[in-house]
Amino acid sequence: MGGIPYTSGGCGTCRRRKVKCDETKPECLRCTKYGHKCTGYDRKKVFVHGRNGKVVEEPGPRQPNSNLALVKGTKIDRTLNANPLLRSQLFTNFIESYLPPRAYLRDASGHNLLQTIPDLTADSVILEKAGICLAAVYLATQNQDDWLFQYSSKLYGNTLRSLHSKITSGAKLSPDMLYTTVILQMYELINCSPPGFGAWIAHVQGGVAISMQTSIEGEATVAEKLFRRQLKFVTLCDAIGKRQTPYLYNTQLWLDNHTHGKEEPDPVDQFIDLLAKCTATIEQVDRFVIAQPASPGKDFQTGDQLLRACLKLEENLHQTCISMQQKLGLPKLSTQRSFPQGDLRNTLHTEIFAPPLEFASLTCAESHMLYWSAFILLYPLIGELYSIIDGPHNNSPVPIYYDSTNGEPPPSGTTTITTTLSDDVHTAYTALAEHYADEICRSVLYCIQPDMRTLGPQHLLAPLSQSLQFFHVEGLTAKLRWCQDVLTVLAHMGLGIAPFLKEMVWPQYRSAQGRRHADQRLLNN
């Protein structure tokens, strides 16, 4: 038939996502509603192939990276699949754009998980596909390159089909299958598929299933340890939302990940293990509380054992924190004043919390946020157990924490004994949990500063989500909305999963917190 071919009038973001656009200008309502950055209606590509040019600066947290031209004078759309040099350069540009400078990474291995991928892909076609898929989708979203985005989407589908074929073949699964699922989890952090958060969970569960059929012979390499740490962490995130013991807890996955010999594990590994113990304890306490009869005859012995386990875990967390701070340093009050004019991150400056914190490194910040996340979970648990066994006794330990809200924190990770423990133990422990949720929020501006690239914002996703859930169940509306605003900013910084976390509901977590509030009202009456 004759005539002009049909051309969509939708914005660039909706066309890339293959969804219907309402074509509202200057920004479509669909993008605004779901937290996506509307790229407008100009079909001119921004991704530069083979030339240097000035990019018009726009208000926002990130500016296009001038080093993202893959190979000068060469177009990628015809040769990327066949040219190893171009694929290598693509991944190199991704690493340089995603990771902060080495000075901010203080892991004992000296590497980030992403830096180990090129060495692993030499002997694995499927792992190479996954790595290039991840690099392509990140660079495409950062530079609004429709072609590169379509390329990454096709490669993502191809990787899923290859993975499914390997799994269903009945052959023994190799570690590269496990690593592929971890990379696909990261893909979903950047470009969350239409199922939303469920797509990320599906890859987590796939990684768990594959890990049960794979094994590493001999001492694990740095790459193997980092990939297994990541799998432990994501299964832990899933477990926290469900208030249950993590998958594979007490299996070889947890036992073999640490450094062999006399060297102490990295603080991040230690806090992941302590958080896993915390979620396992949560599951036990929930079972105990639900089994409590309506009559006064309660199983005080079981409750007392669980309380002692919680208090021991509290002590272990504090001791691990002190050890970590001796290695990585302590948080201190931030000296950073503001971001450049027009930067979206400036909207996050607030007086709801105490002044922002800064850290000696991103690794230091990550370790502290894991430490604080554990207490958001643990302290309400202790308060509930104290209420069941008729309050704390004179010989019970008093909750402790170091206070960094009014000036410099104490030296050497020392702790300050709180005096908040009163007859209303529920209120006292809830206040302690809120303190640590606030500490995470005070760390946000450090993690999203330009030097942290995208890894800093990625490290915020889990602890900030924990704080958000706590603020929701406690009815702290102003703090809740601020956390949601942060997630909106993270979406603009390359983390497509962030908008899904704004309104996410953790049914088991909220149900348990609601149960505590109901029990407290009964006690007060």
C-alpha positions in Angstrom: 0.0 0.0 0.0 1.1 3.6 -0.6 1.4 6.4 1.8 3.7 7.5 4.6 4.7 4.6 6.9 3.3 4.8 10.4 5.7 6.4 12.9 5.0 6.4 16.7 4.6 9.9 18.2 5.5 8.6 21.7 8.4 9.8 23.8 11.8 8.1 23.6 11.4 6.3 26.9 8.0 4.8 26.1 9.2 3.7 22.6 12.2 2.1 24.1 10.1 0.3 26.7 7.6 -0.6 24.1 4.6 0.7 26.0 1.8 3.1 24.9 2.7 6.8 25.5 0.0 9.4 26.3 2.2 11.9 24.4 1.8 14.7 27.0 4.4 17.4 26.6 7.0 18.3 27.6 7.0 15.1 29.7 4.5 12.2 29.3 2.4 11.4 32.3 3.2 7.7 32.1 6.9 8.2 32.7 6.2 10.7 35.5 3.8 8.3 37.2 6.2 5.3 37.2 9.4 7.2 38.0 11.0 6.9 34.6 13.0 9.8 33.1 11.0 11.0 30.1 13.5 11.6 27.3 11.1 13.8 25.2 10.0 13.5 21.6 13.2 14.4 19.8 14.3 11.3 17.8 17.9 12.5 17.7 20.2 10.0 19.3 22.6 11.1 22.0 25.0 8.1 22.0 28.1 9.2 20.0 29.7 6.9 17.5 33.0 7.9 16.1 33.1 11.6 16.9 33.6 14.0 19.7 30.9 16.5 20.4 29.6 18.7 23.2 26.6 17.3 25.0 24.1 19.8 26.1 24.0 19.8 29.9 20.7 19.1 31.5 19.7 19.4 35.2 20.1 16.0 36.8 22.4 13.9 38.8 24.5 12.5 36.0 26.0 14.0 32.9 26.8 11.9 29.8 30.3 10.4 30.0 32.5 11.8 27.2 34.5 8.5 27.1 31.5 6.4 26.0 32.3 6.4 22.3 33.2 2.7 21.9 36.0 2.9 19.2 36.6 6.1 17.4 35.6 6.0 13.8 33.7 2.7 14.1 30.0 2.0 14.3 28.9 -0.7 16.7 25.6 -1.7 15.1 27.2 -3.9 12.4 30.3 -5.4 14.1 29.7 -5.7 17.8 28.7 -9.3 17.7 31.7 -10.3 15.7 34.4 -8.0 17.0 36.0 -9.0 20.3 37.8 -5.7 20.6 34.5 -3.8 20.5 32.9 -6.0 23.1 35.9 -5.6 25.3 35.8 -1.8 24.9 32.1 -1.8 25.6 32.6 -3.6 28.9 35.5 -1.4 29.8 33.4 1.7 29.4 30.7 0.2 31.5 33.1 -0.5 34.4 34.6 3.0 34.2 31.1 4.5 34.3 29.6 2.2 37.0 32.4 1.9 39.6 33.9 4.7 41.7 37.7 5.3 41.8 39.7 2.5 43.4 40.3 4.7 46.5 36.6 4.3 47.5 36.8 0.4 47.3 38.5 -1.1 50.4 37.5 -4.7 50.0 40.4 -7.1 51.0 40.3 -8.7 47.5 41.0 -5.3 45.9 38.3 -6.0 43.4 34.6 -5.4 42.7 32.5 -8.3 41.4 32.1 -6.6 38.0 35.8 -6.3 37.5 36.2 -10.1 37.6 33.7 -10.7 34.8 36.2 -10.3 31.8 38.5 -13.0 33.2 35.6 -15.4 33.6 34.1 -14.9 30.2 37.1 -16.3 28.3 35.8 -19.9 28.6 32.1 -19.3 28.8 30.0 -18.0 25.9 26.8 -17.6 28.0 28.7 -15.7 30.7 30.1 -13.4 28.0 26.6 -12.8 26.6 25.3 -11.9 30.1 28.2 -9.5 30.7 27.8 -7.7 27.4 24.1 -7.6 27.9 24.6 -5.9 31.3 27.1 -3.4 29.9 25.0 -2.5 26.9 21.8 -1.9 28.9 23.6 0.4 31.3 25.3 2.5 28.6 22.1 2.6 26.6 20.0 4.0 29.5 22.7 6.4 30.5 23.0 7.8 27.0 19.4 7.3 25.7 20.7 5.1 22.8 17.7 3.3 21.4 19.7 1.0 19.2 22.0 -0.2 22.0 19.0 -0.7 24.2 17.3 -2.9 21.6 20.6 -4.8 21.2 20.8 -5.4 25.0 17.2 -6.6 25.1 17.7 -9.1 22.4 20.9 -10.3 24.0 19.1 -10.6 27.3 16.4 -12.9 25.8 19.1 -14.9 24.0 21.0 -15.4 27.3 17.8 -16.5 29.0 17.1 -19.1 26.3 20.7 -20.4 26.5 20.5 -20.7 30.3 17.1 -22.5 30.1 18.6 -24.9 27.5 21.6 -25.7 29.7 19.4 -26.3 32.8 16.9 -28.5 31.0 19.6 -30.6 29.2 20.2 -32.7 32.3 23.9 -32.1 32.1 26.0 -31.1 35.2 25.8 -27.4 35.7 29.0 -25.5 35.8 29.7 -22.4 38.0 29.4 -20.1 35.0 25.7 -20.9 35.0 25.5 -19.6 38.6 27.5 -16.4 37.7 25.2 -15.8 34.8 22.1 -15.6 37.0 23.9 -13.1 39.3 24.7 -10.9 36.3 21.0 -11.1 35.2 20.0 -10.0 38.7 22.1 -6.9 38.2 20.5 -6.4 34.8 17.2 -6.2 36.5 18.5 -3.6 38.9 19.3 -1.3 35.9 16.4 -2.2 33.6 13.6 -3.8 35.6 11.5 -5.9 33.3 7.7 -5.5 33.0 7.0 -8.0 35.9 8.8 -5.5 38.1 10.4 -6.7 41.2 9.3 -10.3 40.5 11.7 -10.6 37.6 14.6 -9.9 40.0 13.2 -12.4 42.5 13.0 -15.0 39.7 16.7 -14.7 39.0 17.5 -14.9 42.7 15.5 -18.1 43.0 17.2 -19.4 39.8 20.6 -18.7 41.3 19.7 -20.6 44.5 18.5 -23.6 42.5 21.6 -23.7 40.4 23.9 -23.2 43.4 22.5 -26.4 44.9 23.8 -28.3 41.8 27.2 -26.8 41.4 30.3 -27.0 43.5 33.7 -25.4 43.6 36.7 -27.8 43.9 39.7 -26.5 45.8 40.1 -23.0 47.2 37.8 -20.5 45.7 39.2 -17.7 43.5 38.5 -14.0 44.2 35.8 -14.0 41.5 34.1 -17.1 42.9 34.1 -15.6 46.4 32.6 -12.3 45.2 29.9 -13.9 43.1 28.9 -16.2 46.0 28.9 -13.2 48.4 26.5 -11.5 46.0 24.2 -14.5 45.8 24.2 -14.8 49.7 23.3 -11.1 49.9 20.3 -11.2 47.5 18.9 -14.4 49.1 19.2 -12.5 52.4 17.3 -9.5 51.0 14.5 -11.9 49.9 14.5 -13.5 53.3 14.2 -10.3 55.2 11.1 -9.3 53.4 9.6 -12.7 54.1 10.9 -12.9 57.7 12.3 -16.3 57.2 15.7 -18.1 57.3 17.6 -17.4 54.0 17.8 -20.1 51.4 20.9 -22.2 51.7 21.6 -21.0 55.2 24.0 -23.4 57.0 24.9 -25.0 53.6 28.3 -24.9 51.9 27.4 -21.6 50.1 27.5 -19.9 53.5 30.4 -21.9 55.0 32.9 -21.7 52.1 32.6 -18.1 51.1 35.1 -16.7 53.6 38.8 -16.3 53.4 40.6 -19.5 54.3 43.4 -19.6 56.9 43.8 -17.3 59.8 42.8 -14.1 58.1 39.5 -12.6 59.3 36.7 -12.3 56.8 35.8 -9.0 55.2 33.4 -6.9 57.4 30.8 -7.1 54.6 30.9 -10.9 54.8 30.7 -10.8 58.6 27.6 -8.5 58.6 25.9 -10.6 55.9 26.3 -13.6 58.1 25.1 -11.8 61.2 22.0 -10.5 59.2 21.4 -14.1 58.2 21.4 -15.1 61.9 19.0 -12.3 62.6 16.5 -13.4 60.0 16.7 -17.0 61.2 16.0 -15.7 64.7 13.1 -13.6 63.4 11.5 -16.8 62.0 11.9 -18.5 65.4 10.5 -15.6 67.3 7.5 -15.3 65.0 6.6 -18.9 65.5 6.9 -18.6 69.2 4.7 -15.5 69.4 2.0 -16.9 67.1 2.0 -20.1 69.2 1.3 -18.2 72.4 -2.1 -19.3 73.8 -4.7 -16.7 74.9 -4.4 -17.9 78.5 -1.7 -16.6 80.8 0.2 -19.8 80.8 3.2 -18.9 78.5 6.3 -20.8 77.6 8.7 -18.5 79.5 11.7 -20.8 79.1 11.5 -20.7 75.3 10.9 -17.0 75.3 13.9 -16.4 77.6 16.1 -18.6 75.3 15.1 -16.6 72.3 15.7 -13.3 74.2 19.2 -14.4 75.2 19.9 -15.3 71.5 18.8 -11.9 70.5 21.0 -10.2 73.1 24.0 -12.3 72.1 23.4 -11.3 68.5 23.3 -7.7 69.5 26.6 -8.0 71.3 28.2 -9.8 68.3 27.0 -7.0 66.0 28.6 -4.3 68.2 31.9 -6.2 68.5 32.0 -6.7 64.7 31.3 -3.0 64.2 34.2 -2.0 66.5 36.5 -4.4 64.6 35.3 -3.0 61.2 35.8 0.6 62.3 39.4 -0.2 63.3 40.0 -1.4 59.7 37.9 1.0 57.7 37.3 4.1 59.9 34.3 5.7 61.5 31.6 7.9 60.1 31.9 11.6 60.6 29.8 14.7 59.9 29.8 15.6 56.2 31.6 18.6 54.9 29.8 18.5 51.5 27.4 21.4 51.2 25.5 20.9 47.9 25.5 19.6 44.4 25.8 21.8 41.3 22.9 24.1 40.7 19.9 22.3 39.1 21.1 18.9 40.2 18.1 16.7 41.3 20.1 15.5 44.3 19.8 19.0 45.9 16.1 18.3 46.5 17.2 15.7 49.2 18.7 18.1 51.6 16.5 18.0 54.7 16.3 18.8 58.4 14.2 15.8 59.2 17.4 13.9 60.2 20.6 15.0 61.9 23.3 16.3 59.6 24.5 13.9 56.9 27.4 11.6 57.4 30.5 10.8 55.3 32.9 7.9 55.3 36.4 7.0 54.6 35.3 4.8 51.7 32.3 3.3 50.0 33.2 0.0 51.6 33.1 1.6 55.0 29.6 3.1 54.2 28.3 -0.3 53.0 29.5 -2.1 56.1 27.9 0.5 58.4 24.6 0.4 56.6 24.5 -3.4 56.9 25.2 -3.1 60.6 22.4 -0.5 61.1 20.0 -2.6 59.0 20.4 -5.5 61.4 19.2 -3.4 64.4 16.1 -2.1 62.5 15.1 -5.8 62.5 16.5 -6.9 65.9 15.4 -4.2 68.4 11.6 -4.5 67.8 12.2 -8.3 68.2 13.9 -7.8 71.6 11.2 -5.4 72.7 8.4 -7.8 71.9 10.2 -10.7 73.7 10.7 -8.5 76.8 6.9 -7.6 76.7 6.0 -11.3 76.6 8.2 -12.3 79.6 7.0 -9.3 81.6 9.7 -6.8 80.9 13.5 -6.6 81.5 15.0 -7.7 84.8 17.7 -5.9 86.7 20.4 -8.3 85.5 19.4 -7.9 81.8 21.8 -6.1 79.5 20.9 -2.5 78.6 20.7 -1.7 74.8 23.8 0.2 73.6 24.8 2.0 70.5 27.3 4.7 69.6 25.8 8.1 69.0 26.9 10.1 66.0 24.0 12.5 65.9 25.6 15.4 67.7 29.1 15.9 66.5 32.0 13.5 66.0 31.4 9.9 67.0 33.4 8.5 69.9 36.9 7.2 69.1 37.8 3.5 68.4 34.2 2.5 67.9 33.3 2.9 71.6 29.7 2.7 72.6 27.5 4.9 74.7 25.0 3.3 77.1 21.5 4.6 76.4 19.1 5.6 79.1 16.0 5.2 77.1 15.0 1.8 78.6 11.9 2.5 80.6 8.8 0.6 81.7 7.5 0.9 78.2 10.0 -1.4 76.5 8.2 -1.4 73.2 8.6 2.3 72.9 12.2 2.2 74.1 13.3 -0.4 71.5 11.3 1.1 68.7 13.2 4.4 69.4 16.5 2.5 69.1 15.4 0.9 65.8 14.4 4.4 64.5 17.8 5.7 65.5 19.5 3.2 63.2 17.0 3.7 60.4 17.9 7.4 60.6 21.6 6.7 60.4 21.0 5.0 57.0 19.2 8.0 55.7 22.0 10.3 56.9 24.4 8.2 54.7 22.4 8.8 51.5 24.1 12.0 50.3 27.5 10.4 50.6 26.5 7.4 48.5 25.0 9.4 45.7 27.8 11.9 45.3 29.2 12.0 41.7 32.4 10.1 42.6 30.4 7.1 43.7 29.1 6.7 40.1 26.3 4.0 40.2 27.7 1.5 42.6 27.1 3.9 45.5 23.4 4.3 44.8 23.2 0.5 44.3 24.5 -0.1 47.8 21.7 2.1 49.1 18.8 0.0 47.6 18.6 -2.7 50.3 19.2 -0.6 53.5 17.1 2.3 52.4 14.2 -0.1 51.6 14.6 -1.5 55.1 14.3 2.1 56.6 11.3 2.8 54.3 9.4 -0.2 55.5 10.2 0.7 59.2 9.0 4.3 58.7 5.8 3.0 57.1 4.8 0.6 59.8 5.6 3.2 62.5 3.6 5.9 60.8 6.6 8.3 60.3 5.1 9.9 57.2 7.7 12.6 56.6 10.6 10.2 56.8 8.8 7.7 54.6 8.2 10.3 51.9 11.8 11.4 52.0 12.9 7.8 51.4 10.5 7.6 48.4 12.0 10.8 47.0 15.5 9.2 47.3 14.3 6.2 45.3 13.0 8.6 42.6 16.5 10.1 42.4 18.1 6.6 42.2 15.9 5.8 39.2 17.4 8.9 37.5 20.9 7.6 38.3 20.5 4.4 36.3 18.7 2.0 38.7 15.4 1.1 37.0 14.3 -1.1 39.9 14.1 1.9 42.3 10.6 3.1 41.4 9.2 -0.4 42.2 10.7 -0.2 45.7 8.8 3.1 46.5 5.5 1.4 47.1 6.6 -2.1 47.7 4.8 -4.0 50.5 6.5 -6.6 52.7 3.3 -8.4 53.9 5.0 -10.5 56.6 7.1 -7.6 57.9 4.1 -5.3 58.2 1.9 -8.0 59.6 4.5 -8.7 62.4 4.9 -5.0 63.2 1.1 -4.6 63.3 0.9 -7.5 65.7 3.4 -5.8 68.0 1.4 -2.6 68.0 -1.8 -4.5 68.8 -0.1 -6.3 71.7 1.2 -3.1 73.0 -2.2 -1.5 73.0 -3.6 -4.4 74.9 -0.8 -4.1 77.5 -1.4 -0.4 77.9 -5.1 -0.9 78.4 
